[in-house]
Amino acid sequence: MCVGPPVATHIAMPVRHDYTAAEAPIPTVPGVRKTSLRTLLLGVGVLLLVYLSWRIVMPFLPALCWAFALALIGDPIYVWMIRRRLPRNLAALSIIILTAIVVIAPTLALAGALAREASDVLSRVSGEAGAKNLRVAIEGNGPLGSVFRWLDSRYDLLTEAMQLARSAAGWASSTVSSLLTGSIWLLSQVATTMFVLFYFLRDGETILERLRAVVPLSNRETNTLFTRISQMIRVSLGGKLVVSAIQGTLGGFMFAWLDLPAPVFWGCVMAALSVFPVIGAFVVWVPAAIVFALQGDWRHAAILTGWGVLIIHPVDNLLGPVLVGSTLRMHTLLTFFSVIGGLAAFGVSGVVLGPVTVAVVAGLVELFERSRSAAPGQEADSPQPSRS
């Protein structure tokens, strides 16, 4: 057998290129650019819609905030009516009528009286005759007059007090007058508040369910957050502001009974000062009692002092737990910054938006602390590997 020469076989092997990471070709996917552009346009569209929605809601923001707060405060009464088998529409309408009688009508009447008395106080303190007569009456009061002259020579007490009263009266007069001048705006806000309050009460459960579906938290965490908001609103509005209003009303009543000028104005000033944690209504009634004493009217000075110490001052400690409950008590500093800071940041809406913002932050901090404290417990409770 003849064996021929070996046949050369050539197998085409693929050429192998060793690329570095920097030299490797980048694959191009045609859909990537379209997806990125679509996402960008979608994001811009969402931001534009959020901005337009905010512009639509912004004129009615005070009405929405107050309707939300009134719905939270009136919810226990509404639930009580529902348990008495009252129809939902009729129960919500009853709350609206009660709100109009108890809150809106007295507030409008108070605003009108406050505007008139603030202008009167401003005209009184702007004139020099009233200050001069008061100085002469005080300085003629024997030993107390000498004490006043000594203090006045160093601190100019009467001038500073007149300047403070003039500033407060001017601010109150301009603010309330501008509010009452825009009566159409005021009536539209009141009507919107009542309209929104009706649906917040009647459809509150449905609204909460929709919010639970949107909030990126578990049901338990969402309930904790909503409970914190409800507590903060009831403490700041149902507690602190109501107590301050009662203290101002009691102080104004005593000023009217003692025939002091502008009792409504000074009652509102006492109510506003009662919101602050350190100062309070005594900043107004103590100087009034001192003026009575310096003028030699010890009877009226003793009546005003006793009323302030025994009636006005204990209202916070007595009515606070009754209105908000002992379990809902918040730190005074937290409540103060939520209300006053909200007013400074958002205006009238800040009375509600401030406490809501603080409540959300406090609720998120509480949830974070719970998650941190639960983590070691979960590790301790996990099953240990068995030893063979």
C-alpha positions as CSV (number, residue, x, y, z in Angstrom):
1,M,0.0,0.0,0.0
2,C,1.3,3.3,-1.0
3,V,1.2,6.0,1.5
4,G,1.2,9.5,-0.1
5,P,2.4,12.7,1.5
6,P,0.3,14.1,4.3
7,V,-2.5,16.4,3.1
8,A,-2.3,19.8,4.7
9,T,-5.6,20.8,6.2
10,H,-6.2,24.5,7.0
11,I,-8.9,25.2,9.6
12,A,-10.0,28.8,9.7
13,M,-9.6,29.9,13.3
14,P,-11.3,33.1,14.6
15,V,-9.0,36.0,15.0
16,R,-8.7,36.9,18.7
17,H,-8.3,40.5,19.7
18,D,-7.3,41.4,23.2
19,Y,-8.8,44.7,24.0
20,T,-8.2,46.6,27.1
21,A,-11.2,48.0,29.1
22,A,-10.6,51.5,27.7
23,E,-10.4,50.2,24.1
24,A,-13.4,47.9,24.2
25,P,-16.1,48.9,21.8
26,I,-19.3,50.2,23.4
27,P,-22.4,48.5,22.2
28,T,-25.1,50.9,21.0
29,V,-28.7,50.1,21.8
30,P,-31.1,52.2,19.7
31,G,-33.9,52.2,22.5
32,V,-31.6,53.6,25.2
33,R,-31.7,57.2,23.9
34,K,-35.5,57.1,23.3
35,T,-36.1,55.7,26.9
36,S,-33.9,58.4,28.5
37,L,-35.6,61.1,26.5
38,R,-39.0,59.8,27.4
39,T,-38.1,59.6,31.1
40,L,-36.8,63.2,31.0
41,L,-39.9,64.5,29.3
42,L,-42.1,62.6,31.7
43,G,-40.2,64.1,34.7
44,V,-40.5,67.6,33.3
45,G,-44.2,67.0,32.6
46,V,-44.8,65.8,36.2
47,L,-43.0,68.8,37.6
48,L,-45.0,71.1,35.4
49,L,-48.3,69.5,36.5
50,V,-47.3,69.7,40.2
51,Y,-46.4,73.4,39.7
52,L,-49.7,74.2,38.0
53,S,-51.7,72.3,40.6
54,W,-49.9,74.3,43.3
55,R,-50.8,77.5,41.6
56,I,-54.5,76.4,41.4
57,V,-54.6,75.4,45.1
58,M,-52.6,78.3,46.4
59,P,-55.4,80.9,46.5
60,F,-57.5,78.5,48.6
61,L,-54.7,77.2,50.8
62,P,-56.0,78.9,54.0
63,A,-59.5,77.5,53.4
64,L,-58.1,74.0,52.8
65,C,-55.9,74.2,55.9
66,W,-58.6,75.4,58.2
67,A,-61.1,72.9,56.8
68,F,-58.6,70.1,57.5
69,A,-58.1,71.3,61.1
70,L,-61.8,71.8,61.7
71,A,-62.4,68.3,60.3
72,L,-59.9,66.8,62.8
73,I,-61.3,68.7,65.7
74,G,-64.9,68.0,64.8
75,D,-64.4,64.3,63.9
76,P,-65.3,63.0,67.4
77,I,-68.6,64.8,67.3
78,Y,-69.2,63.5,63.8
79,V,-68.4,59.9,64.8
80,W,-70.8,60.2,67.7
81,M,-73.5,61.3,65.4
82,I,-72.9,58.4,63.0
83,R,-73.1,56.0,65.9
84,R,-76.5,57.5,66.7
85,R,-77.5,56.3,63.2
86,L,-77.6,59.8,61.8
87,P,-77.1,60.0,58.0
88,R,-73.6,61.0,56.9
89,N,-74.8,64.1,54.9
90,L,-76.9,65.3,57.8
91,A,-74.1,64.7,60.3
92,A,-71.6,66.7,58.2
93,L,-74.1,69.5,57.7
94,S,-74.7,69.6,61.5
95,I,-71.0,70.0,62.1
96,I,-70.9,72.9,59.6
97,I,-73.8,74.7,61.2
98,L,-72.2,74.2,64.6
99,T,-68.9,75.6,63.3
100,A,-70.6,78.6,61.8
101,I,-72.3,79.4,65.1
102,V,-69.4,78.7,67.5
103,V,-66.4,79.7,65.4
104,I,-67.1,81.9,62.4
105,A,-69.8,84.3,63.6
106,P,-67.9,85.2,66.8
107,T,-64.7,85.5,64.9
108,L,-66.1,88.0,62.4
109,A,-67.8,90.0,65.2
110,L,-64.5,90.0,67.1
111,A,-62.6,91.2,64.1
112,G,-64.9,94.2,63.6
113,A,-64.7,95.2,67.3
114,L,-61.0,94.7,67.3
115,A,-60.5,97.0,64.3
116,R,-62.6,99.8,66.0
117,E,-60.8,99.5,69.4
118,A,-57.4,99.3,67.8
119,S,-57.9,102.6,66.1
120,D,-59.2,104.1,69.3
121,V,-56.1,102.8,71.2
122,L,-53.9,104.2,68.5
123,S,-55.4,107.6,68.7
124,R,-55.2,107.6,72.6
125,V,-51.5,106.6,72.8
126,S,-50.5,108.9,69.9
127,G,-51.6,112.0,71.9
128,E,-49.4,113.5,74.5
129,A,-52.2,114.6,76.8
130,G,-53.1,111.1,77.9
131,A,-49.5,110.2,78.7
132,K,-49.0,113.5,80.6
133,N,-52.1,113.1,82.7
134,L,-51.1,109.5,83.5
135,R,-47.6,110.6,84.5
136,V,-49.0,113.4,86.8
137,A,-51.5,110.9,88.4
138,I,-48.8,108.4,89.1
139,E,-46.2,110.8,90.4
140,G,-48.7,112.3,92.9
141,N,-49.1,109.0,94.7
142,G,-46.8,109.5,97.7
143,P,-44.1,106.8,98.1
144,L,-45.1,104.9,95.0
145,G,-44.7,108.0,93.0
146,S,-41.2,108.5,94.1
147,V,-40.4,104.9,93.1
148,F,-41.9,105.5,89.7
149,R,-39.9,108.7,89.3
150,W,-36.7,106.8,90.1
151,L,-37.4,104.0,87.7
152,D,-38.7,106.4,85.0
153,S,-35.5,108.5,85.2
154,R,-33.4,105.5,84.4
155,Y,-35.6,103.5,82.0
156,D,-38.2,106.0,80.8
157,L,-41.0,103.4,81.5
158,L,-44.0,105.4,80.4
159,T,-42.5,106.3,77.0
160,E,-41.5,102.7,76.3
161,A,-44.9,101.4,77.3
162,M,-46.6,104.0,75.1
163,Q,-44.4,103.1,72.2
164,L,-45.1,99.4,72.6
165,A,-48.8,100.0,72.8
166,R,-48.7,102.3,69.8
167,S,-46.9,99.6,67.7
168,A,-49.3,96.9,68.8
169,A,-52.3,99.0,68.1
170,G,-51.0,100.1,64.7
171,W,-50.3,96.6,63.6
172,A,-53.7,95.3,64.8
173,S,-55.5,98.2,63.2
174,S,-53.8,97.9,59.8
175,T,-54.1,94.1,59.7
176,V,-57.7,93.7,60.7
177,S,-58.8,96.7,58.5
178,S,-57.1,95.2,55.5
179,L,-58.7,91.9,56.2
180,L,-62.2,93.3,56.5
181,T,-61.7,95.6,53.5
182,G,-61.2,92.5,51.3
183,S,-64.6,91.2,52.3
184,I,-65.1,89.3,49.0
185,W,-61.9,87.4,49.5
186,L,-62.8,86.7,53.1
187,L,-66.3,85.5,52.2
188,S,-64.9,83.3,49.5
189,Q,-62.4,81.7,51.9
190,V,-65.2,81.1,54.5
191,A,-67.4,79.6,51.9
192,T,-64.6,77.3,50.6
193,T,-63.8,76.3,54.1
194,M,-67.4,75.2,54.8
195,F,-67.6,73.4,51.4
196,V,-64.4,71.5,51.8
197,L,-65.2,70.7,55.5
198,F,-68.4,69.0,54.4
199,Y,-66.5,66.5,52.2
200,F,-63.6,66.1,54.6
201,L,-66.1,64.9,57.2
202,R,-68.3,62.8,54.9
203,D,-65.6,61.2,52.8
204,G,-62.8,61.3,55.3
205,E,-62.3,57.5,55.4
206,T,-62.1,57.3,51.6
207,I,-59.6,60.2,51.5
208,L,-57.4,58.4,54.1
209,E,-57.5,55.2,52.2
210,R,-56.3,57.0,49.0
211,L,-53.5,58.6,51.0
212,R,-52.5,55.3,52.5
213,A,-52.1,53.9,49.0
214,V,-49.9,56.9,47.9
215,V,-47.7,57.1,51.0
216,P,-44.6,54.8,50.5
217,L,-44.9,53.3,54.0
218,S,-46.5,50.2,55.5
219,N,-50.0,50.4,57.0
220,R,-48.7,50.4,60.5
221,E,-46.2,53.2,59.8
222,T,-48.8,55.3,57.9
223,N,-51.2,55.0,60.8
224,T,-48.5,56.1,63.2
225,L,-47.8,59.1,61.0
226,F,-51.5,60.1,60.7
227,T,-52.0,59.7,64.4
228,R,-49.1,62.0,65.1
229,I,-50.5,64.7,62.7
230,S,-54.0,64.4,64.4
231,Q,-52.5,64.7,67.8
232,M,-50.4,67.8,66.9
233,I,-53.4,69.6,65.3
234,R,-55.6,68.9,68.4
235,V,-52.9,70.0,70.8
236,S,-52.0,73.2,68.9
237,L,-55.5,74.2,67.9
238,G,-57.9,72.4,70.2
239,G,-55.6,72.9,73.1
240,K,-53.2,75.8,73.1
241,L,-55.2,78.2,70.9
242,V,-58.5,77.5,72.6
243,V,-56.9,77.9,76.1
244,S,-55.3,81.2,75.0
245,A,-58.6,82.4,73.6
246,I,-60.3,81.6,76.9
247,Q,-57.6,83.4,78.9
248,G,-57.9,86.5,76.6
249,T,-61.7,86.4,76.9
250,L,-61.5,86.3,80.8
251,G,-59.0,89.2,80.7
252,G,-61.1,91.3,78.4
253,F,-64.2,90.6,80.5
254,M,-62.5,91.9,83.6
255,F,-61.2,95.0,81.7
256,A,-64.7,95.8,80.6
257,W,-66.1,95.3,84.1
258,L,-63.5,97.6,85.5
259,D,-64.3,100.1,82.8
260,L,-60.9,100.1,81.3
261,P,-60.5,101.4,77.7
262,A,-60.5,99.0,74.7
263,P,-61.3,95.7,76.5
264,V,-61.6,93.7,73.3
265,F,-58.2,94.9,72.0
266,W,-56.4,94.1,75.3
267,G,-58.3,90.8,75.5
268,C,-56.9,89.9,72.1
269,V,-53.4,91.0,73.1
270,M,-53.6,88.8,76.2
271,A,-54.8,85.8,74.1
272,A,-51.9,86.3,71.7
273,L,-49.4,86.6,74.5
274,S,-50.8,83.4,76.2
275,V,-49.5,81.4,73.3
276,F,-45.9,82.1,74.3
277,P,-44.5,79.6,76.8
278,V,-42.8,82.1,79.2
279,I,-44.8,85.2,78.9
280,G,-48.6,85.3,79.0
281,A,-51.6,87.4,79.8
282,F,-50.0,88.8,83.0
283,V,-47.9,91.1,80.7
284,V,-51.1,93.1,80.2
285,W,-53.1,92.8,83.4
286,V,-50.1,93.2,85.8
287,P,-49.2,96.7,84.5
288,A,-52.9,97.6,84.6
289,A,-53.1,96.6,88.3
290,I,-49.9,98.6,89.0
291,V,-51.4,101.7,87.4
292,F,-54.5,101.3,89.6
293,A,-52.2,101.0,92.6
294,L,-50.1,104.0,91.6
295,Q,-53.3,106.0,91.2
296,G,-54.4,105.0,94.7
297,D,-57.3,102.8,93.5
298,W,-56.3,99.8,95.6
299,R,-59.7,98.2,95.4
300,H,-59.6,97.8,91.6
301,A,-55.9,96.8,91.8
302,A,-56.7,94.0,94.2
303,I,-59.7,92.8,92.1
304,L,-57.7,92.7,88.9
305,T,-54.7,91.0,90.6
306,G,-57.0,88.3,92.2
307,W,-58.8,87.7,89.0
308,G,-55.5,87.3,87.1
309,V,-53.9,85.0,89.7
310,L,-56.9,82.9,90.6
311,I,-58.9,82.8,87.3
312,I,-56.8,83.6,84.3
313,H,-53.5,82.0,85.2
314,P,-54.8,78.5,86.2
315,V,-56.8,78.1,82.9
316,D,-53.9,76.4,81.1
317,N,-53.3,73.8,83.8
318,L,-57.0,73.1,84.4
319,L,-58.4,73.1,80.8
320,G,-55.4,71.9,78.9
321,P,-55.7,68.2,79.9
322,V,-59.5,68.4,79.6
323,L,-59.4,69.7,76.0
324,V,-56.5,67.5,74.6
325,G,-56.2,64.7,77.1
326,S,-53.1,63.8,79.1
327,T,-51.8,61.3,76.4
328,L,-51.8,64.0,73.8
329,R,-49.7,66.5,75.6
330,M,-46.7,67.8,73.6
331,H,-43.7,69.6,74.7
332,T,-44.5,73.3,75.1
333,L,-41.5,74.4,73.0
334,L,-42.5,72.1,70.1
335,T,-46.0,73.4,70.1
336,F,-44.8,77.0,70.3
337,F,-42.4,76.7,67.3
338,S,-45.0,74.8,65.3
339,V,-47.6,77.6,65.6
340,I,-45.5,80.8,65.7
341,G,-43.0,79.5,63.2
342,G,-45.8,78.3,60.9
343,L,-47.4,81.8,61.1
344,A,-44.1,83.4,60.2
345,A,-43.5,81.1,57.3
346,F,-46.9,80.5,55.8
347,G,-49.1,83.3,57.1
348,V,-52.6,82.4,58.3
349,S,-52.2,78.9,56.8
350,G,-49.2,78.4,59.0
351,V,-51.4,77.8,62.0
352,V,-52.2,74.5,60.4
353,L,-49.2,73.9,58.1
354,G,-46.7,74.5,60.9
355,P,-48.1,71.8,63.3
356,V,-48.6,69.4,60.3
357,T,-45.0,69.9,59.2
358,V,-43.6,69.4,62.8
359,A,-45.9,66.4,63.2
360,V,-44.6,64.7,60.0
361,V,-41.0,65.3,61.1
362,A,-41.7,64.0,64.6
363,G,-43.5,60.9,63.2
364,L,-40.7,60.1,60.8
365,V,-38.1,60.4,63.6
366,E,-40.2,58.1,65.8
367,L,-40.5,55.5,63.0
368,F,-36.7,55.7,62.5
369,E,-36.1,55.2,66.2
370,R,-38.4,52.2,66.2
371,S,-36.7,50.6,63.3
372,R,-33.3,51.1,64.9
373,S,-34.5,49.6,68.2
374,A,-36.2,46.7,66.5
375,A,-33.1,45.7,64.5
376,P,-31.2,44.1,67.5
377,G,-34.3,42.3,68.6
378,Q,-34.8,40.8,65.2
379,E,-31.3,39.6,65.2
380,A,-31.6,38.1,68.7
381,D,-34.8,36.4,67.8
382,S,-33.5,34.8,64.6
383,P,-32.9,31.0,64.8
384,Q,-29.3,30.1,65.8
385,P,-27.5,27.4,63.7
386,S,-27.7,24.0,65.3
387,R,-24.5,22.3,66.5
388,S,-24.1,18.7,65.3
